[in-house]
């Protein structure tokens, strides 16, 4: 079931758009938004976990980055789409950006394979964090994103049980 869900969400092919800053207080339709931290390969990543209004447990989606120095708040416009459909959403600062530790590495062909594996591990760590939250249905988790995420999502999908 998890692989089917991941495949459907990965296939949405969300396009890049204009970043919208995440609000300080949860807007209408969102029950809560919490700053969260999770570990990926020894690096602490920081993100925002948004929960929709309604009754838990919720299906969940991790937003995976495109290339560039992406912060969690840059992806709020995508998060809003999923929240309106009743999904919990994890959006996190890319490795080495904002509140996330580690070092940011731009897109470079010679290191692309190893970088995709590292960023795929970050996405898996996000899925694992969501799977451990009792407000989220671990049997209904997925990944979504655009651009470089189109390479990262398949890598992560094969690594999450």
Secondary structure, DSSP 8 states (H G I E B T S, - for coil): -HHHHHHHHHTT-----------SS--TTEEEEEEEEEEETTEEEEEEEEEESS-SSEEEEEEE--SS---GGGGHHHHHHHHTTT-EEEEE--TTSTT--S------GGGHHHHHHHHHHHHHHHHHHHHT-TTEEEEEEEEEE-TTHHHHHHHHHTT--
